[in-house]
């Protein structure tokens, strides 16, 4: 991705909030500001498709599912369809 350097003025009062946010997930201010802009610019899409943060129980379910998959504990879609009599083959 090509980048273009721009300057943005930010009130001094916002700097502590920015620094606090950096400690959560971002490596630098540029990444934080890019993500904020992405979210702001995609707000019209969010009206159609809501974007929510995953809830703790959803994150746990994803982790369990990944573990099960890694252990080979899964059913292929084709096998499930055949077992349910929905197979097109």
Backbone as CSV, one residue per row, in Angstrom:
resi,resn,N_x,N_y,N_z,CA_x,CA_y,CA_z,C_x,C_y,C_z
1,UNK,0.841,-1.166,0.000,0.000,0.000,0.000,0.889,1.233,0.000
2,UNK,0.665,2.127,-0.934,1.380,3.390,-0.952,0.843,4.292,0.130
3,UNK,1.726,5.032,0.757,1.317,5.947,1.811,1.702,7.360,1.452
4,UNK,0.970,8.299,1.996,1.248,9.720,1.820,1.265,10.327,3.210
5,UNK,2.324,11.024,3.532,2.443,11.655,4.839,1.558,12.890,4.874
6,UNK,0.747,13.005,5.924,-0.072,14.196,6.139,0.129,14.639,7.586
7,UNK,-0.187,15.866,7.859,-0.108,16.384,9.225,-1.517,16.644,9.726
8,UNK,-1.731,16.321,10.984,-3.029,16.534,11.598,-2.796,17.209,12.949
9,UNK,-3.548,18.257,13.213,-3.467,18.918,14.521,-4.436,18.241,15.476
10,UNK,-3.950,17.920,16.663,-4.770,17.256,17.671,-4.656,18.070,18.957
11,UNK,-5.782,18.337,19.594,-5.724,19.076,20.852,-4.861,18.348,21.887
12,UNK,-4.097,19.086,22.660,-3.226,18.490,23.678,-4.002,17.604,24.642
13,UNK,-5.271,17.959,24.880,-6.086,17.192,25.816,-6.336,15.764,25.328
14,UNK,-6.240,15.547,24.018,-6.491,14.213,23.459,-5.278,13.296,23.568
15,UNK,-4.094,13.863,23.726,-2.876,13.042,23.723,-2.874,11.951,24.797
16,UNK,-3.275,12.251,26.036,-3.299,11.154,27.018,-4.244,10.020,26.614
17,UNK,-5.365,10.364,25.995,-6.301,9.332,25.541,-5.685,8.496,24.421
18,UNK,-4.977,9.162,23.527,-4.310,8.459,22.427,-3.243,7.520,22.979
19,UNK,-2.433,8.018,23.898,-1.382,7.187,24.491,-1.984,5.988,25.231
20,UNK,-3.099,6.197,25.916,-3.764,5.098,26.619,-4.246,4.048,25.620
21,UNK,-4.829,4.499,24.511,-5.314,3.566,23.484,-4.157,2.793,22.870
22,UNK,-3.003,3.413,22.741,-1.839,2.729,22.169,-1.458,1.516,23.006
23,UNK,-1.648,1.599,24.298,-1.293,0.487,25.171,-2.181,-0.720,25.007
24,UNK,-3.355,-0.555,24.396,-4.295,-1.668,24.279,-3.992,-2.575,23.097
25,UNK,-3.781,-2.012,21.910,-3.675,-2.899,20.752,-2.788,-2.376,19.633
26,UNK,-2.398,-1.145,19.672,-1.708,-0.554,18.534,-0.224,-0.354,18.840
27,UNK,0.587,-0.419,17.799,2.026,-0.252,17.987,2.452,1.201,17.919
28,UNK,1.728,2.020,17.169,2.110,3.432,17.081,0.895,4.295,16.776
29,UNK,1.084,5.590,16.871,-0.017,6.526,16.666,-0.600,6.426,15.267
30,UNK,0.254,6.254,14.268,-0.239,6.178,12.886,-1.229,5.039,12.713
31,UNK,-0.902,3.865,13.260,-1.815,2.722,13.143,-3.133,3.003,13.842
32,UNK,-3.067,3.613,15.016,-4.283,3.939,15.748,-5.160,4.901,14.951
33,UNK,-4.552,5.930,14.400,-5.309,6.936,13.649,-5.854,6.352,12.347
34,UNK,-5.082,5.502,11.679,-5.584,4.841,10.461,-6.819,3.996,10.776
35,UNK,-6.749,3.237,11.879,-7.897,2.407,12.259,-9.107,3.276,12.597
36,UNK,-8.891,4.366,13.292,-10.002,5.265,13.619,-10.628,5.820,12.345
37,UNK,-9.808,6.182,11.376,-10.328,6.690,10.102,-11.083,5.609,9.340
38,UNK,-10.547,4.381,9.336,-11.257,3.273,8.668,-12.647,3.098,9.262
39,UNK,-12.712,3.113,10.573,-14.013,2.934,11.229,-14.943,4.096,10.932
40,UNK,-14.409,5.291,10.952,-15.239,6.460,10.660,-15.756,6.416,9.228
41,UNK,-14.871,6.098,8.294,-15.254,6.091,6.882,-16.185,4.935,6.534
42,UNK,-16.173,3.877,7.329,-17.039,2.732,7.035,-18.360,2.807,7.797
43,UNK,-18.640,3.904,8.461,-19.843,3.999,9.291,-21.131,3.788,8.494
44,UNK,-21.162,4.167,7.217,-22.358,3.929,6.415,-22.587,2.437,6.228
45,UNK,-21.516,1.687,6.036,-21.625,0.237,5.903,-22.138,-0.373,7.203
46,UNK,-21.725,0.191,8.350,-22.154,-0.342,9.641,-23.648,-0.204,9.849
47,UNK,-24.268,0.738,9.181,-25.724,0.857,9.299,-26.406,-0.340,8.646
48,UNK,-25.771,-0.891,7.628,-26.316,-2.051,6.924,-25.866,-3.341,7.609
49,UNK,-24.591,-3.414,7.947,-24.018,-4.592,8.595,-23.366,-4.121,9.897
50,UNK,-24.032,-4.269,11.031,-23.444,-3.810,12.286,-22.132,-4.523,12.585
51,UNK,-21.153,-3.777,13.025,-19.861,-4.349,13.382,-19.697,-4.188,14.879
52,UNK,-19.713,-5.307,15.592,-19.571,-5.301,17.040,-18.299,-6.031,17.419
53,UNK,-17.780,-5.669,18.547,-16.643,-6.404,19.087,-17.153,-7.757,19.582
54,UNK,-16.313,-8.777,19.465,-16.695,-10.107,19.935,-16.827,-10.091,21.455
55,UNK,-17.822,-10.794,21.946,-18.041,-10.907,23.383,-17.129,-12.007,23.934
56,UNK,-16.811,-11.966,25.216,-15.898,-12.969,25.781,-16.336,-14.412,25.515
57,UNK,-17.637,-14.703,25.614,-18.079,-16.083,25.362,-17.915,-16.456,23.888
58,UNK,-18.042,-15.484,22.994,-17.830,-15.755,21.566,-16.356,-16.033,21.290
59,UNK,-15.478,-15.281,21.935,-14.040,-15.509,21.778,-13.671,-16.889,22.303
60,UNK,-14.234,-17.276,23.452,-13.978,-18.611,24.004,-14.448,-19.699,23.040
61,UNK,-15.627,-19.521,22.440,-16.156,-20.516,21.500,-15.252,-20.638,20.276
62,UNK,-14.744,-19.520,19.794,-13.826,-19.555,18.646,-12.557,-20.313,19.011
63,UNK,-12.006,-20.040,20.195,-10.787,-20.732,20.634,-11.030,-22.233,20.757
64,UNK,-12.188,-22.608,21.340,-12.504,-24.035,21.457,-12.624,-24.677,20.075
65,UNK,-13.297,-23.985,19.163,-13.462,-24.508,17.809,-12.135,-24.689,17.091
66,UNK,-11.245,-23.729,17.262,-9.912,-23.858,16.637,-9.159,-25.047,17.206
67,UNK,-9.280,-25.249,18.515,-8.628,-26.394,19.144,-9.185,-27.708,18.630
68,UNK,-10.508,-27.776,18.526,-11.139,-28.991,18.005,-10.701,-29.259,16.572
69,UNK,-10.639,-28.223,15.769,-10.208,-28.391,14.382,-8.765,-28.889,14.327
70,UNK,-7.904,-28.306,15.155,-6.494,-28.711,15.178,-6.348,-30.178,15.578
71,UNK,-7.255,-30.672,16.429,-7.212,-32.079,16.849,-7.923,-32.999,15.865
72,UNK,-8.475,-32.440,14.806,-9.178,-33.250,13.818,-10.600,-33.590,14.217
73,UNK,-11.131,-32.863,15.180,-12.489,-33.120,15.666,-13.480,-32.241,14.900
74,UNK,-13.743,-32.624,13.676,-14.683,-31.857,12.862,-15.354,-32.797,11.869
75,UNK,-16.431,-32.308,11.268,-17.156,-33.066,10.252,-17.139,-32.230,8.978
76,UNK,-16.765,-32.856,7.875,-16.784,-32.136,6.594,-18.228,-31.898,6.169
77,UNK,-18.467,-30.769,5.515,-19.811,-30.410,5.075,-20.422,-31.508,4.202
78,UNK,-19.643,-32.051,3.287,-20.154,-33.092,2.397,-20.620,-34.314,3.183
79,UNK,-19.844,-34.686,4.225,-20.216,-35.843,5.048,-21.497,-35.568,5.822
80,UNK,-21.630,-34.379,6.364,-22.838,-34.019,7.100,-24.053,-34.017,6.180
81,UNK,-23.918,-33.447,4.990,-25.035,-33.429,4.038,-25.446,-34.845,3.654
82,UNK,-24.467,-35.708,3.437,-24.780,-37.093,3.077,-25.500,-37.792,4.230
83,UNK,-25.011,-37.562,5.454,-25.621,-38.190,6.625,-27.062,-37.703,6.839
84,UNK,-27.330,-36.438,6.501,-28.671,-35.883,6.666,-29.556,-36.139,5.457
85,UNK,-29.009,-36.814,4.438,-29.786,-37.091,3.238,-29.940,-35.875,2.342
86,UNK,-29.042,-34.925,2.480,-29.103,-33.706,1.659,-28.065,-33.701,0.545
87,UNK,-27.367,-34.785,0.409,-26.288,-34.856,-0.568,-26.847,-34.739,-1.992
88,UNK,-26.144,-34.004,-2.818,-26.553,-33.858,-4.238,-25.827,-34.858,-5.106
89,UNK,-24.965,-35.671,-4.521,-24.198,-36.662,-5.296,-24.922,-37.972,-5.360
